[in-house]
Amino acid sequence: MANEPSPSTPEGPVTIFGPDFPFAFDDWISHPSGLGSIPAEHHGQEVAVIGAGISGLVAAYELMKLGVRPVVYEAAQIGGRLRSQPFVGAEGVVAELGGMRFPISSTSFYHYVDKLGLQTQPFPNPLTEAAGSTVVDLEGETYYGRSLTDLPPLFTDVANAWAQALEEARFTDVQNAIRARDVTTLKALWNDLVPRWDDRTFYDFVASSQAFAKLSFRHLEVFGQVGFGTGGWDSDFPNSMLEIFRVVMTNCDTDQRLVVGGAEQVPRGLWRCPAPKPAHWPAGTSLASLHHGAPRPGVARIARDADGKIAVTDAWGTTRQYAAVLVTCQSWLLTTQIQCQESLFDRKLWTALDRTRYMQSSKTFVLVDRPFWKDRDPRTGRDVMSMTLTDRLTRGTYLFDNGPGQPGVICLTYSWMSDALKMLPEPVERRVQLALGALRKIYPGVDIASHIIGDPITVSWEADRHFLGAFKGALPGHYRYNQRMYAHFMQDGLPPEQRGIFIAGDDVSWTPAWVEGAVQTSLNAVWGIMHHLGGRTHPANPGPGDAWPDIAPLELPD
Ligand SMILES: Cc1cc2nc3c(=O)[nH]c(=O)nc-3n(C[C@H](O)[C@H](O)[C@H](O)COP(=O)(O)OP(=O)(O)OC[C@H]3O[C@@H](n4cnc5c(N)ncnc54)[C@H](O)[C@@H]3O)c2cc1C
């Protein structure tokens, strides 16, 4: 393989185009012909959408444009895991509890960001210009830098080893195929990696790579603790390597931006935004106007009715019947929060839904009087505090300057897995104290507490019964489960009792923990529901289901 010529010359940018299902979702949703049409007899017909996160609201918005009446159910609050919690008393200043940094390769997500006219700016990731300065604190040693080259050579060696290790999986060739949207080459390269890496971990890949084999254990350890791009990669070490390949090959870990004022504005904007020229509905119709302002309550039960329709019962006992239902909440909730009739899904799909594995994540934020971290230490000439990566329990500390005259925000700690579990039983005040205690050891001269104003904000997604975890993190051997879930929107081959219920969202996606995957699965579901209701795409703008026979994700034998 290594001696084969490089495929296609690079052309466009790297986007989240495949690699499992290389369909151009961004082109589909921006095409002037629209997504398709649904027969007039179904116009105004109700379709249930369970969950008002980004995947539910993208689907509801697009279905409304197609002329059906989405009925959105939400158990908690609009936005789901794009939750921007305002600090009391500080207007417009938020803590990003879920998604906060969005790679520019997320072109379908940005389609909606742009449609809503939202502003974005570079996210202050480690060693980026937006962060200003970065401190890496490992085993009690503290390193300060503005870019990678300011750090000791060990860090450059680690970065180079990672780049070389990725080439062992033909990283550049895959990225070139993505840039060129060369589906044939991309599928050939990717489908070669799937069976070889599905059952092997990220740690296995790094430790067994030729590039890291030449280096010390310390290099591997530093790679895990610092990573490059977003930091803290050792939390992902037990995950299937395929998941990491997807992240790096589609540039999820680079060129990330934040949404000014909070990412929650995206789902909230879709909720309020009038659909331009919708089929069937009068001008000015929005999801909010179709719902009298608020979604319906959380769902308690889903079952097939005697007449073949799907009955959805909400938390207050009201049941409504639908020709189609889209479920976008985490799939575990179908066995914990929602009584879901077993015959609605094939047993093999149930296995996939239940075996899906979530990662834990915790964040704790404080509001501070001003971005004091930019003050210069007269002794060293450095910023008094920096974006910080550490092996202590805080793991990642992020600093947000909200502009002149505005209070600053510090994400004292953003952690995953075991580090998130350390915080799980603690109340917010103790979490702040634990984080301040760790940071004091890195910045002994800085009195962070003296700058805190307002009340701190914290989250542990695994402690919330409406989520049970932050996002999917596929384990080795999970490719088949992912394939079953992802492929479920193609329903022509299903027995009638399993048709009409669709799934979408982060845990159906190939790129969990990245919002683009949730959006793309939601668009698959829109195609599935349109097809289920007898509709079709415009010939000039085929959709994901039309392309499926040619580019479907690889199926591994059971
Ligand atoms: C800590 C964290 C950090 C992240 N960081 C990033 C990032 O930096 N960049 C990025 O691109 N992505 C990031 N993500 C991923 C991104 O936030 C998700 O992929 C995306 O928001 C998931 O959207 P969704 O619609 O699939 O699910 P959700 O947002 O979970 O929406 C599902 C909705 O269903 C609701 N629900 C649950 N039970 C019921 C019920 N019984 N009835 C009705 N409704 C119900 C829930 O309340 C929820 O609102 C992050 C996620 C987390 C948690």
The ligand as an ORCA input file, in Angstrom:
! r2SCAN-3c Opt
* xyz 0 1
  C     -19.212     18.256     27.249
  C     -19.437     18.275     25.768
  C     -18.526     18.901     24.948
  C     -18.709     18.911     23.584
  N     -17.826     19.598     22.814
  C     -18.052     19.732     21.492
  C     -17.254     20.618     20.730
  O     -16.391     21.307     21.287
  N     -17.478     20.690     19.392
  C     -18.467     19.988     18.787
  O     -18.625     20.092     17.559
  N     -19.291     19.186     19.513
  C     -19.107     19.065     20.848
  N     -19.932     18.288     21.598
  C     -20.929     17.455     20.911
  C     -22.208     18.204     20.580
  O     -22.552     19.044     21.637
  C     -23.277     17.147     20.329
  O     -22.870     16.304     19.272
  C     -24.631     17.715     19.938
  O     -24.973     18.845     20.694
  C     -25.656     16.606     20.119
  O     -26.897     17.022     19.666
  P     -28.108     15.975     19.604
  O     -29.258     16.722     19.085
  O     -27.661     14.764     18.923
  O     -28.354     15.528     21.104
  P     -28.857     16.369     22.361
  O     -28.289     17.724     22.307
  O     -28.569     15.525     23.548
  O     -30.417     16.477     22.139
  C     -31.304     15.480     22.569
  C     -32.401     16.118     23.385
  O     -33.303     15.091     23.788
  C     -33.829     15.489     25.024
  N     -34.481     14.352     25.668
  C     -33.953     13.411     26.466
  N     -34.901     12.559     26.867
  C     -36.065     12.956     26.298
  C     -37.401     12.484     26.360
  N     -37.748     11.425     27.072
  N     -38.345     13.169     25.674
  C     -38.026     14.266     24.953
  N     -36.775     14.758     24.884
  C     -35.802     14.103     25.541
  C     -32.628     16.021     25.777
  O     -33.013     16.832     26.853
  C     -31.919     16.795     24.652
  O     -32.303     18.143     24.647
  C     -19.806     18.276     22.994
  C     -20.751     17.653     23.817
  C     -20.572     17.662     25.189
  C     -21.602     17.037     26.070
*
